[in-house]
Amino acid sequence: MTGLRDAWKRHKRNIKNKYFNKNAIIEEMLQNRPNEIPEVQLRQLIEYWDDEDVQAVCRLNSENKKKQKWRHRMGPINFARVCVPLRTTKENNEEPSKSEMFITICTKKGKEVHTDTQVAISELQNRQSSRESTDDAFRIVFEKEQPGRVRCYGRSLATNSLKKMKNSPSLNKKHANEITFSKEEMKEMMREEMRCFFSQFMKNNHVLNFHDI
């Protein structure tokens, strides 16, 4: 549901950026109306966006967003999808640390890293190289967590939930078993594809000797 909500917000934002111009009149904006949006609905949207109270809220949200130090760089990719490849690098399919998550979600190949982000990453790495635990280093750099929310794990994961995940041997074992099963399943699929390939290959090439192949 959170993903659907965010996708809907992005969709409305894209429509506003493309079709709303506060310096134009409604009729001019309606001339560029896309076919998939009824005129009645677009007119209501334009009247809503043009409201003074709504514009004041938009300005406040824009100012608050500019104050954010560490920006998420993964676009529409949610944190759960970021966790999956990081887990596979662990010996027992453990949850990635907050430091690993922060570095992954706040950096992007080919993109310049924000100054505040680079400072935080450098401090995390320096503290960990001084043999501080990843959790302690993260706590010192970013200070106390906000109530009911865990940094770098998305909106749906609370502190208690993360502790249960990390301290649950059965859950870790389940993750490991799922990966093992998936690998074996993939191997069997590849074997079956090779059997089908060679069977068809031999039918089309009768002069070839199977043992030589």
C-alpha positions as CSV (number, residue, x, y, z in Angstrom):
1,M,0.0,0.0,0.0
2,T,2.9,2.4,0.7
3,G,4.4,1.6,-2.7
4,L,1.0,2.3,-4.4
5,R,0.6,5.6,-2.5
6,D,4.1,6.7,-3.5
7,A,3.6,5.8,-7.1
8,W,0.3,7.7,-7.2
9,K,2.1,10.8,-5.7
10,R,4.8,10.6,-8.3
11,H,2.2,10.3,-11.0
12,K,0.4,13.5,-9.8
13,R,3.7,15.3,-9.5
14,N,4.6,14.5,-13.1
15,I,1.2,15.7,-14.3
16,K,1.6,19.0,-12.3
17,N,5.2,19.6,-13.6
18,K,4.0,19.0,-17.2
19,Y,0.6,20.6,-17.4
20,F,0.4,23.2,-14.6
21,N,1.7,26.8,-15.1
22,K,0.8,29.2,-12.3
23,N,1.4,32.1,-14.7
24,A,-1.1,30.9,-17.3
25,I,-4.9,30.8,-17.3
26,I,-6.9,27.6,-17.0
27,E,-8.1,27.6,-20.6
28,E,-4.5,27.8,-21.8
29,M,-3.5,24.8,-19.6
30,L,-6.5,22.8,-20.7
31,Q,-5.4,23.1,-24.4
32,N,-2.4,20.8,-23.6
33,R,-4.6,18.3,-21.8
34,P,-3.5,14.6,-22.4
35,N,-6.2,12.3,-23.8
36,E,-6.1,10.0,-20.7
37,I,-7.2,12.8,-18.3
38,P,-10.8,14.0,-18.7
39,E,-11.2,17.8,-19.0
40,V,-13.4,18.0,-15.8
41,Q,-10.7,16.2,-13.7
42,L,-7.8,18.3,-15.0
43,R,-9.8,21.5,-14.4
44,Q,-10.4,20.4,-10.8
45,L,-6.7,19.6,-10.4
46,I,-5.6,23.0,-11.8
47,E,-8.1,24.9,-9.5
48,Y,-6.7,22.9,-6.5
49,W,-3.1,23.5,-7.4
50,D,-3.9,27.2,-7.9
51,D,-5.4,27.6,-4.5
52,E,-3.3,30.0,-2.2
53,D,-3.4,27.6,0.8
54,V,-2.3,24.7,-1.3
55,Q,0.6,26.7,-2.8
56,A,1.7,27.8,0.7
57,V,1.8,24.1,1.8
58,C,3.8,23.3,-1.4
59,R,6.3,26.0,-0.7
60,L,6.7,24.8,2.9
61,N,7.3,21.2,1.8
62,S,9.8,22.3,-0.8
63,E,11.8,24.3,1.9
64,N,11.7,21.3,4.3
65,K,13.0,19.0,1.6
66,K,15.9,21.2,0.8
67,K,17.0,20.9,4.5
68,Q,17.4,17.2,4.2
69,K,21.1,16.3,4.5
70,W,21.1,12.7,3.3
71,R,19.1,12.1,0.2
72,H,17.8,8.7,-1.0
73,R,19.4,8.0,-4.4
74,M,17.6,4.7,-5.4
75,G,14.6,6.4,-7.1
76,P,11.5,4.2,-7.0
77,I,13.4,1.1,-5.8
78,N,12.2,0.4,-2.2
79,F,14.5,-0.5,0.7
80,A,13.3,-4.2,0.8
81,R,14.7,-4.7,-2.8
82,V,18.0,-3.1,-1.7
83,C,18.3,-5.5,1.2
84,V,18.0,-8.7,-1.0
85,P,21.3,-8.5,-2.9
86,L,23.1,-7.3,0.3
87,R,21.8,-10.4,2.1
88,T,23.2,-12.7,-0.5
89,T,26.7,-11.4,0.2
90,K,26.4,-12.6,3.8
91,E,27.5,-16.0,5.0
92,N,24.3,-16.8,6.8
93,N,22.0,-14.5,4.8
94,E,22.0,-12.0,7.6
95,E,20.3,-8.6,7.5
96,P,22.7,-5.8,6.2
97,S,23.8,-3.3,8.8
98,K,22.5,0.3,8.7
99,S,25.9,1.5,7.6
100,E,25.8,-0.8,4.6
101,M,22.2,0.3,3.8
102,F,23.1,4.0,4.1
103,I,26.1,3.7,1.7
104,T,24.0,1.7,-0.8
105,I,20.9,3.9,-0.9
106,C,22.7,7.3,-0.8
107,T,25.3,6.6,-3.5
108,K,24.7,5.9,-7.2
109,K,27.2,4.9,-9.8
110,G,27.9,7.7,-12.2
111,K,26.3,10.3,-9.9
112,E,28.1,12.8,-7.7
113,V,27.7,12.1,-4.0
114,H,26.3,15.0,-2.0
115,T,28.9,16.7,0.4
116,D,26.9,15.9,3.6
117,T,26.6,12.2,2.4
118,Q,30.3,11.9,1.7
119,V,31.2,13.3,5.1
120,A,28.9,10.8,6.8
121,I,30.2,7.9,4.8
122,S,33.8,8.9,5.6
123,E,33.1,9.1,9.3
124,L,31.3,5.7,9.3
125,Q,34.3,4.1,7.6
126,N,36.8,5.7,9.9
127,R,35.0,4.6,13.0
128,Q,34.6,1.1,11.7
129,S,38.3,0.9,10.8
130,S,39.0,1.9,14.4
131,R,37.2,-1.4,15.4
132,E,33.9,0.2,16.5
133,S,30.9,-2.0,15.7
134,T,28.8,-0.9,12.7
135,D,25.8,-0.2,15.0
136,D,27.8,1.9,17.4
137,A,29.4,3.9,14.5
138,F,26.0,4.5,12.9
139,R,24.5,5.6,16.3
140,I,27.3,8.1,16.9
141,V,27.2,9.6,13.4
142,F,23.4,9.9,13.1
143,E,22.4,10.1,16.8
144,K,19.2,8.8,18.3
145,E,16.6,7.1,16.1
146,Q,13.1,8.7,15.7
147,P,10.3,6.9,17.5
148,G,8.6,4.2,15.5
149,R,11.0,4.4,12.6
150,V,14.3,2.8,11.6
151,R,16.7,4.7,9.4
152,C,17.7,3.1,6.1
153,Y,14.9,0.4,6.3
154,G,11.9,2.2,5.0
155,R,8.6,3.3,6.6
156,S,7.2,-0.1,7.3
157,L,9.9,-1.4,9.6
158,A,10.0,-0.4,13.3
159,T,12.9,-0.9,15.8
160,N,11.3,-3.9,17.5
161,S,10.6,-5.7,14.2
162,L,14.3,-5.3,13.2
163,K,15.5,-6.7,16.5
164,K,13.3,-9.7,16.1
165,M,14.6,-10.3,12.5
166,K,18.2,-10.1,13.6
167,N,17.7,-12.3,16.7
168,S,15.6,-15.0,15.1
169,P,17.7,-18.0,14.2
170,S,14.7,-19.7,12.6
171,L,14.1,-16.8,10.3
172,N,17.8,-16.6,9.3
173,K,17.7,-20.4,8.7
174,K,14.5,-20.0,6.6
175,H,16.2,-17.3,4.4
176,A,19.2,-19.6,3.9
177,N,17.0,-22.6,3.0
178,E,15.1,-20.4,0.5
179,I,18.3,-19.4,-1.2
180,T,19.6,-23.0,-1.3
181,F,16.3,-24.2,-2.8
182,S,16.3,-21.5,-5.4
183,K,19.8,-22.3,-6.5
184,E,19.0,-26.1,-6.8
185,E,15.8,-25.2,-8.7
186,M,17.8,-23.0,-11.1
187,K,20.4,-25.8,-11.7
188,E,17.7,-28.3,-12.5
189,M,16.0,-25.9,-14.9
190,M,19.4,-25.4,-16.7
191,R,19.9,-29.2,-16.8
192,E,16.5,-29.7,-18.4
193,E,17.1,-26.9,-20.9
194,M,20.4,-28.6,-21.9
195,R,18.8,-32.0,-22.3
196,C,16.1,-30.5,-24.6
197,F,18.7,-28.6,-26.5
198,F,20.9,-31.7,-27.2
199,S,17.9,-33.8,-27.9
200,Q,16.7,-31.4,-30.6
201,F,20.3,-30.9,-31.8
202,M,20.8,-34.7,-32.4
203,K,17.5,-35.0,-34.3
204,N,18.6,-32.3,-36.7
205,N,22.1,-33.6,-37.1
206,H,22.0,-37.4,-37.6
207,V,25.6,-37.7,-38.9
208,L,27.0,-36.5,-35.5
209,N,28.1,-38.9,-32.9
210,F,26.5,-38.2,-29.5
211,H,29.5,-39.5,-27.5
212,D,31.9,-37.3,-29.5
213,I,29.7,-34.3,-28.7
